[in-house]
Amino acid sequence: MDTFMLAKQAEEYVVGLYRDLHEHPEIGMQEERTIQVIVDELSKLGIENEIIPHGGIIGIIEGDRPGKTIVLRADIDALPMKEEPNNLKQPKVVVSQDDRAAHTCGHDGHTAMLLGAAKILVENKQALEGKVILAFEQGEEVGGGIYRILSRLVEMGADGIWGIHLKSDIPTGKISVDAGPRMSGVSGFQVTIKGKSGHGSRPDLSFSPVDCFTDFHQSLQAMRLKSLDPFMPITYSIGSVSAGMAANVIPEELAFSGTIRYLHYEQGLAGAEEFIRLLERKCEEYHCTYHFDMKPVARNLSVYNEETCAGIAEQAIKKAIGEDVVYSYPAWMASEPFSFYQKYFPGVFAFVGIESKEKGTGAEHHNAFFEIDEDALPFGVAATVQYAIDFLQSNVSIDYPRESQSVADFFKEMNTKPYEPPVV
């Protein structure tokens, strides 16, 4: 098989799907039309499929010969935001028709590439030794679909997994499958600091939670340099702060929330402990108290490319597309539910470049100017197909610490609640 040639032959099909999905975005756990499009395409291709309620869609391709099983995963949801009609340089090729939602992260491209890969694989089943499971995950941005679709996959069983994320700052035509940590674990926090309110003319008679928070925040920025291992990345960010209603009133309370992100679990543990220690000390200094609405708890959930699988992926890309396509890229400090899959299945999360200075693509993800370079789509399709074939044919042993708990028990341990649909 000339995988890249087949991907180029399927390019019109893939681009057509991408444009259709881009024009009709649906936010997490509301992807009714998107799910129907995927089911219709799988059915047209003769691929057995099932809808996982509040989870996504699963399709199954049986190879002509028995063997292992691999999961190929894509996410399908959009973001609740309005898209700009232009990219960084010129008008976009296709724009959302809904001002309330937009595919400004690339999930429409992920879905289109997986359907393109499915088309090639089902038309070339004679090249498959084993089974391919296609997993289209709902609600990735809100963590809504992962529990139910992962539960079904664990029930079905698989030997490995592959996923793709289009990457806005990697050049088109390049793909990163570096081994090791690729995306961060995350700990969220929501905190309320309580002081003593009073009139702005007599701050000495009050205990200001604003002053307490300000000092805490400044100290938090320095904590990475003074208290944590500098060789293991970690980031802290405050996303919301709320306090007070009037300029001349020192408020009683201040609430803030944010995230801690880390590539190494031990750094996450240290970061959460230092966060709490620092908060206790600053509240004591300012005669304030605090309580957690959400306490920062480190979870061992970073996206990690298993070394053997990463080696298979690198060779697959070189074989299918070319030696110069493989691109080394540092870990991304964003987070992804793909880490949950990797607790049960060893595999690779690939970054596929979409940056083109000439075309104006390359705006950051979740940015209104974000756009995919459509020329990147065949690269993702070819890499997916070749990795699936090569993984299934590989006889190498993968020493991988698979999670032994049920998905339900694992979610409890990770302090993560499964999505519950609203009662109508």
C-alpha positions in Angstrom: 0.0 0.0 0.0 1.1 3.5 -0.8 -0.6 5.1 2.2 0.0 8.7 1.3 -1.2 8.2 -2.2 -4.4 6.7 -0.9 -4.7 9.7 1.5 -4.3 12.1 -1.3 -6.9 10.2 -3.3 -9.3 10.6 -0.3 -8.5 14.3 0.2 -11.6 15.6 -1.5 -13.7 13.3 0.7 -11.9 14.4 3.8 -11.9 18.1 3.0 -15.6 18.0 2.2 -16.4 16.5 5.5 -14.2 19.0 7.3 -15.9 21.9 5.7 -19.4 20.6 6.4 -18.6 20.0 10.0 -16.9 23.4 10.3 -20.0 25.2 9.0 -22.3 23.3 11.4 -20.4 23.3 14.8 -22.1 21.9 17.9 -20.8 22.4 21.5 -20.0 19.5 23.8 -22.8 17.0 24.6 -25.0 18.7 22.0 -23.5 17.2 18.9 -26.7 15.7 17.4 -26.1 16.6 13.8 -22.4 15.8 14.0 -23.2 12.3 15.4 -25.7 11.7 12.6 -23.1 12.8 10.0 -20.6 10.3 11.4 -23.1 7.5 11.6 -24.2 8.1 8.1 -20.7 8.1 6.7 -19.8 4.9 8.6 -22.9 3.2 7.4 -22.2 4.2 3.8 -18.7 2.7 4.1 -20.3 -0.5 5.4 -18.7 -0.1 8.9 -20.5 -1.6 11.8 -21.2 1.2 14.4 -23.0 2.0 17.6 -23.9 5.2 19.3 -22.8 5.4 22.9 -25.4 7.6 24.6 -23.7 10.7 26.1 -20.3 9.2 25.0 -20.0 9.2 21.2 -19.8 6.7 18.4 -17.8 3.5 18.0 -17.2 1.8 14.6 -15.5 -1.5 14.0 -13.4 -2.7 11.0 -12.5 -6.3 11.0 -9.3 -7.2 9.0 -9.2 -10.2 6.7 -6.8 -11.9 9.2 -7.1 -12.3 13.0 -4.8 -10.4 15.2 -4.6 -7.6 17.8 -7.0 -4.7 18.2 -6.2 -0.9 18.0 -8.4 2.0 18.9 -8.3 5.1 16.6 -9.8 8.1 18.4 -11.1 11.5 17.4 -13.1 14.2 19.3 -16.1 15.9 17.7 -17.2 18.9 19.7 -16.9 22.7 19.0 -16.5 25.6 21.4 -19.1 28.1 22.5 -17.7 31.2 20.8 -18.0 33.3 17.7 -15.5 32.8 14.9 -13.8 35.6 13.0 -14.3 35.4 9.2 -10.6 36.0 8.6 -7.5 34.1 9.7 -4.2 35.9 10.5 -3.8 37.1 6.9 -6.9 36.6 4.7 -10.5 35.5 4.6 -11.0 31.9 5.8 -11.9 29.1 3.4 -14.9 28.1 5.5 -16.6 29.8 8.5 -19.2 28.7 11.1 -22.8 29.5 10.2 -23.6 29.7 13.9 -22.4 32.7 15.9 -22.8 30.7 19.1 -20.4 27.9 18.3 -17.2 27.5 16.3 -14.6 24.8 15.6 -11.6 26.8 16.8 -9.6 23.9 18.2 -9.6 21.5 15.2 -11.9 18.8 16.2 -13.7 19.0 12.8 -10.4 18.2 11.2 -9.8 15.3 13.7 -13.2 13.8 12.8 -12.8 14.2 9.1 -9.3 12.7 9.2 -10.5 9.6 11.1 -13.4 9.1 8.7 -10.9 9.4 5.8 -8.6 6.8 7.5 -11.7 4.6 8.0 -12.5 4.8 4.3 -9.0 3.7 3.4 -8.8 0.9 6.0 -12.2 -0.6 5.1 -11.3 -0.6 1.4 -8.0 -2.3 2.1 -9.1 -4.8 4.8 -6.7 -7.4 3.2 -3.8 -5.3 4.7 -5.2 -5.6 8.3 -4.2 -8.3 10.7 -6.8 -7.8 13.5 -9.4 -5.3 14.3 -9.7 -1.5 14.2 -12.0 0.3 16.6 -13.0 3.9 15.6 -13.9 6.0 18.6 -15.5 9.4 18.1 -15.7 11.1 21.5 -18.3 13.6 22.5 -17.7 16.6 24.7 -13.9 16.5 24.9 -13.8 20.2 25.8 -16.1 19.7 28.8 -15.0 16.1 29.7 -18.5 14.9 29.0 -18.2 11.9 26.8 -15.0 10.2 28.1 -16.5 8.1 30.9 -19.1 6.3 28.8 -17.0 5.8 25.6 -14.0 4.7 27.6 -16.2 2.3 29.6 -17.4 0.7 26.4 -13.9 0.4 24.9 -12.5 -1.2 28.1 -15.4 -3.7 27.9 -14.5 -4.4 24.3 -10.8 -4.7 24.9 -7.9 -3.4 22.8 -4.1 -3.6 22.6 -3.3 0.0 21.8 -4.6 3.4 20.9 -3.8 6.3 18.5 -5.0 9.9 18.5 -4.3 13.1 16.7 -4.4 16.8 17.7 -3.8 19.3 14.9 -1.2 21.8 16.2 -1.3 25.5 15.3 2.4 26.2 15.8 3.9 23.2 13.9 4.4 23.7 10.2 2.1 22.0 7.7 3.7 18.8 6.5 5.3 18.0 9.9 4.1 15.5 12.5 5.4 15.0 16.1 5.2 11.6 17.8 7.9 12.2 20.4 8.1 9.6 23.2 7.3 10.6 26.8 5.1 13.3 28.3 3.1 15.1 25.6 0.3 17.0 27.4 -0.1 17.9 31.0 -2.1 16.6 34.0 -4.3 19.3 35.5 -5.6 20.1 39.0 -8.4 22.6 39.3 -9.1 24.8 42.4 -11.8 27.1 43.6 -11.1 29.0 46.8 -12.9 31.5 49.0 -10.9 33.8 51.3 -12.9 35.3 54.1 -11.7 38.4 56.0 -13.5 41.2 57.8 -15.4 43.9 55.9 -15.4 47.6 56.6 -15.3 51.1 55.3 -12.6 52.1 52.9 -11.7 55.1 55.1 -10.5 52.7 57.9 -8.7 49.7 56.4 -7.0 49.3 59.8 -10.3 48.1 61.2 -10.8 45.4 58.6 -9.0 42.3 57.3 -9.0 42.6 53.6 -9.3 39.4 51.6 -8.2 41.4 48.6 -4.8 42.2 50.2 -4.5 38.6 51.2 -5.1 37.3 47.7 -2.8 39.8 46.1 0.1 38.7 48.3 -0.8 35.1 47.8 -0.9 35.5 44.0 2.5 37.2 43.9 4.0 34.6 46.1 2.5 31.9 43.9 4.4 33.1 40.9 7.7 32.9 42.7 6.9 29.5 44.3 8.0 27.7 41.1 11.5 29.1 41.4 11.9 28.7 45.2 10.1 25.5 46.1 9.7 23.2 43.1 12.0 21.2 40.9 13.0 23.5 38.0 13.6 20.5 35.7 9.9 19.4 35.8 7.5 21.9 34.1 4.5 23.2 36.1 2.2 26.2 35.5 -0.3 28.0 37.7 -3.0 30.2 36.4 -5.8 32.2 38.0 -8.8 32.3 35.6 -11.4 34.1 37.7 -11.4 36.5 40.7 -14.5 38.0 42.3 -14.8 40.3 45.3 -16.8 43.3 46.4 -19.6 45.5 45.0 -18.6 49.0 45.9 -15.4 51.1 45.7 -15.6 52.3 49.3 -16.3 49.0 50.9 -13.6 46.5 51.9 -15.3 43.1 51.0 -15.9 40.3 53.4 -15.0 37.6 50.9 -13.0 37.0 47.7 -13.4 34.0 45.5 -10.9 32.8 42.9 -10.3 29.8 40.7 -7.8 28.4 38.3 -5.6 25.4 37.4 -2.3 23.8 38.1 -0.8 21.9 35.1 2.2 19.5 35.2 3.8 16.8 33.1 5.1 14.7 36.0 2.8 13.4 38.7 5.4 13.9 41.4 5.6 17.6 40.4 1.8 17.8 40.5 1.8 16.4 44.1 4.5 18.9 45.2 2.7 21.8 43.5 -0.6 21.1 45.1 1.0 20.7 48.5 2.9 24.0 48.2 -0.2 25.8 47.0 -2.1 24.8 50.1 0.8 25.5 52.4 1.3 29.0 50.9 -2.5 29.8 51.1 -2.5 28.8 54.8 0.4 31.0 55.6 -0.9 34.1 53.8 -4.3 33.8 55.3 -2.7 33.6 58.8 -0.6 36.7 58.1 -3.7 38.7 57.0 -6.0 37.3 59.7 -8.2 35.7 57.1 -9.6 32.2 56.7 -10.2 30.2 53.6 -12.2 27.2 52.4 -12.0 25.1 49.2 -15.0 24.7 46.9 -12.5 22.6 44.9 -9.3 21.5 46.4 -6.2 21.1 44.1 -5.6 17.3 43.9 -2.8 16.0 41.7 -3.9 13.3 39.3 -1.6 11.0 37.4 -3.2 11.8 34.1 -0.7 13.4 31.7 -0.8 12.3 28.1 2.3 10.0 27.6 3.5 8.5 24.4 4.7 5.0 25.3 8.2 4.5 24.0 7.7 1.4 21.9 4.5 2.8 20.3 6.3 6.1 19.6 9.0 4.2 17.8 6.4 2.3 15.6 4.8 5.6 14.9 8.0 7.3 13.8 8.9 4.5 11.4 5.3 4.4 10.1 5.4 8.1 9.2 8.8 7.9 7.6 7.6 4.9 5.5 4.3 6.4 4.5 5.1 10.1 4.0 8.8 10.7 4.3 11.9 11.0 6.6 11.6 14.8 6.8 8.0 14.7 8.0 8.9 13.6 11.6 9.2 16.7 13.7 10.4 17.0 17.3 8.2 19.2 19.4 8.2 20.0 23.2 5.3 18.8 25.4 2.1 21.0 25.3 1.0 22.2 28.7 -2.7 21.9 27.8 -4.7 18.9 29.0 -6.6 16.2 27.2 -8.9 13.3 28.1 -6.7 11.1 25.9 -4.8 10.6 29.1 -7.7 8.5 30.4 -7.5 6.1 27.4 -3.8 5.7 28.0 -4.4 4.3 31.5 -5.9 1.3 29.8 -4.3 1.2 26.3 -0.7 2.0 25.4 -0.3 4.3 22.4 0.6 7.6 20.8 -1.0 11.0 20.6 0.4 12.7 17.5 0.6 16.5 16.8 0.0 17.3 13.1 1.1 20.7 12.0 -1.3 23.2 10.4 0.8 26.4 10.4 1.2 28.2 7.0 2.6 31.7 7.1 1.6 32.1 3.4 -2.0 31.2 4.0 -2.4 32.9 7.4 -3.1 29.7 9.4 -1.4 29.4 12.8 -3.5 31.3 15.2 -3.6 29.7 18.6 -6.2 27.1 19.5 -9.5 28.5 21.0 -8.7 31.8 19.2 -11.4 33.4 17.0 -8.8 33.7 14.1 -7.9 30.0 14.3 -8.0 28.1 11.0 -6.7 24.7 9.7 -4.5 24.5 6.7 -6.5 21.9 4.7 -3.3 20.7 3.1 -2.4 19.1 6.4 -5.4 16.7 6.4 -3.9 14.0 4.1 -0.8 13.9 6.4 -2.9 13.0 9.4 -4.9 10.5 7.4 -1.8 8.7 6.1 -0.1 8.6 9.5 -3.3 7.2 11.1 -3.6 4.4 8.5 0.0 3.5 8.5 0.3 3.4 12.3 -2.8 1.2 12.5 -1.4 -1.3 10.0 2.1 -1.3 11.5 0.9 -1.6 15.1 -1.3 -4.5 14.2 1.5 -6.3 12.4 4.1 -5.6 15.0 5.2 -8.5 17.2 7.1 -6.4 19.8 6.1 -6.8 23.4 4.9 -3.6 25.1 5.6 -3.6 28.8 2.8 -1.3 30.0 1.3 -0.7 33.4 -2.3 -1.0 32.5 -4.9 0.2 34.9 -6.5 -2.8 36.7 -9.5 -0.9 38.2 -12.8 -0.6 36.5 -13.4 2.8 34.8 -16.0 3.6 37.5 -13.5 3.0 40.3 -10.7 4.8 38.5 -12.9 7.9 38.0 -13.7 7.8 41.7 -10.0 7.6 42.5 -9.3 10.5 40.2 -12.0 12.5 41.9 -13.7 12.9 38.5 -17.5 12.7 38.2 -19.0 11.1 35.1 -21.2 13.5 33.0 -24.9 13.4 33.9 -27.3 14.6 31.3 -29.7 17.3 32.4 -33.2 16.1 33.5 -35.8 17.3 31.0 
